[in-house]
Amino acid sequence: MSTELGRDLHESIRRRFGTLADDARIRRATAGLEANGIKVLRAGDAAEAKRIVLGLIPAGSQVHQGASQSLEKSGIADEIEK
């Protein structure tokens, strides 16, 4: 891959995935997921996400989680490993 092509691809990815979604996009995504039977839970920050996720895991359960920067940075992965 040429350097120029790589730079263009990187910029395209950054523009598409490097910005937060607006409320309208989040509402559309939520509606689409729920229309397919998927329950949507939203958290305002990492601490709230951690509380939500850990609250969904019954005591004594065995949980497998794959590599995830989100789980690592929020502290969820460490709690699951305990």
C-alpha positions, 0 to 999 in steps of 0.5 A: 500500500502506498503511503498516500493511499494509507494516509487517505484510508486512515483519514477516511476511517478517522472521519467515519469513526472518530467522532461521537454520534449525535442524538438522532443517530443514536435514536435511530440505532437504538430503534433498529436494535430494539426492532430486532429484539436487542435490548439497548442499555446506555451509560453516561460514563465508564463507571456507569457502564461498569455498574450496568455490565457487572449488574447483568452478571449473576453471582457465581457465573463464569464469564468469558470476554475477548480482548477489548480496549473498552473493557480494559479501560473501564475496569470491567475486564479486571472485575470479570477476571476476579 
